Amino acid sequence: EDDSTQFLDVPKDKLLGGLLAAGFDEGSCLSRYQSSLYRKAPPHKPSSYLLSRLRKYEALHKRCGPYTEAYNKTLEQLNSGRNNRPTECNYVIWISFSGLGNRILTLASAFLYALLTNRVLLVDRGADMTDLFCEPFPEKSWLLPLDFPLNYQFNSFDQKSPQCYGNMLKNNITNNSTGSLLPYLYLHLVHDYGDHDKLFFCDQDQTLFQTVPWLIMKTDNYFVPSLFLIPSFEQELSNLFPDKQTVFHHLGRYLFHPSNPVWGMITRYYQAYLAKADERVGIQIRVFDTGTGPFQHVFDQVLACAVKEKLLPEVNAQEPIVSPSRNQGSKAILMTSLSSGYFEKLRNMYWEHPTLTGEVIGVFQPSHEEHQQTEKQMHNRKAWAEMYLLSLTDALITSSWSTFGYVAQGLGGLKPWILDKPENRTAPDPPCRRAMSMEPCFHAPPFYDCKAKIGIDTGALVPHVRHCEDMSWGLKLV
Ligand code: GDP
């Protein structure tokens, strides 16, 4: 019998404990059904309430999705420029913006916002959304139709746009009465946003949005932690996620299924280099310093972290060889980085010297793209495949500030060891620390008390929204 089909035929929980809807054409998106073969049985189960809300959302999406009668009607209001009657369906449109890791996090945030506000999520396909991901909802597409009338404006929407909500507030153009007449609003939630834009996170403003059929959102931030601080969302969120650190974990596994070409890259790599090892360790290296690496201090830090946390064995520089009887199993190290330098150093180290434990260490890195690129098909496929491969490891070391790493840890349900940011090109001591939770960090949260209208520390209000390990002003769920 053919080995590969045997591998795929293992009966496992195909629908991830009811997280995924049945009724898709399996061949069109193999990852949806095969992903469970590559993951350990997940210790985190989605709540039954989340499952029922997802099914309810799917029904809404089917009723309101592209070119349905309800969609066409809501579009008429947009075309007429007026908002004169309540619409059956309301929408949130996510604009494709920023690096792939950022986009995955913002799309999950926008979907949660849609769930909370009974809106339908539609996705601007940008350059590569269709190439990278399968459709997550049954029957109706999540892609915004190409003939949507505002499509051509998405790139030019910014903080100063006349339709930008924050800008309107700033210029006193909107209040509760005029705001309710608008057919659409642009929400600027990009890291450079201003105090008026940040009022998005206030209940009063959320109330105003209820009468606006189209909300168009541009963001590069995982804004979920601050949704937990909006009083009107609080109860629903705690019903959806009794375990608060699993928000991205569940939403990510629900939404993001690699397309067949990307799934091919993931599974071929996994089977060739990772499957046979006793244990897999992921190391994600993202250097935000200027200048071209690789840097010795970064390599030293990675190694110090891995050895200190017993993720990797030390090498024996004295003995040229250790006897095979001391064999303690094998580890596959999956490295990802734009540069190949760290990988080569680590691989050479374990080739030139035996390990103290006798473990056999294989070091692998799928690509070294050298520079971040945008709108290049194979580049983004590789980035997505690598984030996913990292999520299939048993233990993970990630770099500070990187959404690439957040995606991997969240999908994998892993609490990573985060490499602290080096200062003045020296490795910090300790080199890394364990994350409090598997959740991503919101890098640009508001620090505002909507009721008292004063600045406050939003990381000190409730026990489950805290400042991040890797960015002191960021917020994350724990
Ligand atoms: P962030 O900048 O680390 O928060 O992550 P993003 O994914 O948003 O943006 C970084 C982009 O740079 C990725 O989308 C890739 O295009 C590229 N990139 C960064 N690190 C890697 C890597 O390790 N492997 C690959 N293939 N691409 C990377």
Residues whose N, C-alpha, C, O or C-beta is under 5 A from the ligand:
A	BS01	GDP	G99 L100 G101 N102 I285 R286 T336 S337 L338 S367 E369 Q372 Q373 H379 K382 A383 E386 W401 S402 T403 F404
